[in-house]
């Protein structure tokens, strides 16, 4: 399964993935929402920054996934703190995810920068930060085709 993952531009998440400082992606919510239970070892993550250009610039493989059970605020904060060395979260991100009832921790491997491309988001009406696209080739926009070349 291929997934498009939005990264925090201001927190320089893509740069931290490139440098190897960041090796884990986190998502959290008060309920079980994407990607909870929907991402697995071996899946491919394609990374795009939330700065409006819509360009996918990197990819990595999922090495492992942890979907938490319902957490107390304290357990959630502790889990974020315990994994901060891999998550490499900016203070605002730490605040955002600490205290969520459900956390998904995704360890990645083999990150690489790729030739940037865009995807067709028309099938994804919700503006979520995680899109399970199944096969990236089906949503990849071929710019030459778009230009009629």
C-alpha positions in Angstrom: 0.0 0.0 0.0 1.3 3.5 -0.9 0.4 6.4 1.3 0.9 10.2 0.8 2.0 11.8 4.1 2.0 15.5 4.7 4.9 16.9 6.7 5.1 20.1 8.7 7.0 22.6 6.6 7.7 25.0 9.4 9.1 22.2 11.6 11.4 21.2 8.8 10.3 17.6 9.0 11.4 16.8 5.4 14.9 18.2 6.2 15.1 16.1 9.4 14.1 12.9 7.4 16.7 13.7 4.8 19.4 14.2 7.5 18.4 11.0 9.3 17.7 12.8 12.5 14.0 11.9 12.2 13.2 8.2 11.7 9.7 8.0 13.0 6.4 9.6 11.9 3.6 10.3 14.5 -0.1 10.8 14.1 -2.5 11.2 16.9 -6.2 11.9 17.5 -8.8 11.7 20.2 -10.4 8.9 18.2 -9.1 6.3 15.8 -8.6 8.1 12.5 -6.2 7.6 9.6 -3.7 6.1 9.6 -4.7 4.1 12.7 -4.8 0.4 11.7 -4.3 1.2 8.0 -0.6 1.3 7.6 1.6 -1.8 7.7 5.2 -2.9 7.6 6.5 -2.8 4.0 4.1 0.0 3.0 5.6 2.9 1.1 5.3 6.5 2.4 5.5 9.4 -0.1 6.2 12.7 1.6 4.8 16.2 0.7 5.2 19.3 2.7 2.2 21.3 3.8 3.4 24.5 2.1 1.0 24.5 -0.8 3.2 23.4 -3.7 1.8 19.8 -3.6 5.1 18.3 -4.7 6.0 14.9 -3.4 9.7 15.0 -2.7 10.7 11.9 -0.7 9.8 8.3 0.0 10.5 5.7 2.6 9.4 2.2 3.6 7.6 1.4 6.8 9.8 -0.6 9.1 7.3 -1.0 11.9 4.0 0.4 13.2 2.6 0.9 16.7 -1.1 1.6 17.1 -1.8 2.5 20.7 -4.7 1.4 22.7 -6.8 4.2 24.3 -4.3 6.3 26.3 -4.6 8.6 29.3 -3.2 12.1 28.8 -0.2 11.1 30.9 0.5 7.9 29.0 0.3 9.9 25.7 2.7 12.5 26.9 5.1 9.8 28.1 5.0 8.0 24.8 5.8 11.1 22.8 8.7 12.0 25.2 10.0 8.4 25.1 10.2 8.5 21.3 11.3 12.1 20.9 14.9 11.0 19.8 13.3 9.3 16.7 10.4 11.7 16.2 12.5 14.9 16.4 9.4 17.0 17.0 9.4 20.8 17.2 7.9 22.2 20.4 4.5 22.9 18.7 4.3 19.4 17.3 5.1 17.9 20.7 2.2 20.0 22.2 -0.1 18.9 19.3 0.4 15.2 19.8 0.9 14.9 23.6 -2.3 14.1 25.3 -4.0 12.5 22.3 -5.9 9.3 23.2 -4.7 7.3 20.2 -1.2 7.5 18.8 0.3 5.9 15.7 4.1 5.6 15.7 5.6 4.6 12.3 9.3 3.8 12.1 10.7 4.3 8.6 13.7 3.0 6.7 15.5 3.7 3.5 14.4 7.4 3.1 15.4 8.9 -0.2 14.8 12.1 -2.0 13.0 11.6 -5.3 12.2 13.6 -8.4 9.3 15.8 -7.3 5.9 15.1 -8.7 2.2 16.0 -8.0 -0.8 13.7 -7.4 -4.4 14.0 -8.4 -6.3 14.6 -5.1 -9.7 14.7 -6.7 -10.7 11.4 -5.1 -9.7 12.6 -1.7 -12.2 15.3 -0.6 -11.2 15.5 3.0 -8.1 17.7 3.6 -6.4 15.1 5.7 -2.6 14.8 6.3 -2.6 11.1 5.4 -3.9 9.7 2.1 -4.0 6.0 1.6 -3.6 6.0 -2.2 -3.1 2.3 -2.7 -0.9 2.7 -5.8 1.0 5.9 -6.3 1.1 5.4 -10.1 -2.7 5.7 -10.3 -2.7 9.2 -8.7 0.6 10.5 -10.1 0.2 13.4 -12.4 2.3 13.1 -15.6 3.1 16.8 -16.3 3.9 16.1 -19.9 0.4 14.5 -20.4 -1.1 17.4 -18.5 0.6 19.8 -20.9 -0.5 17.8 -23.9 3.0 16.9 -24.9 
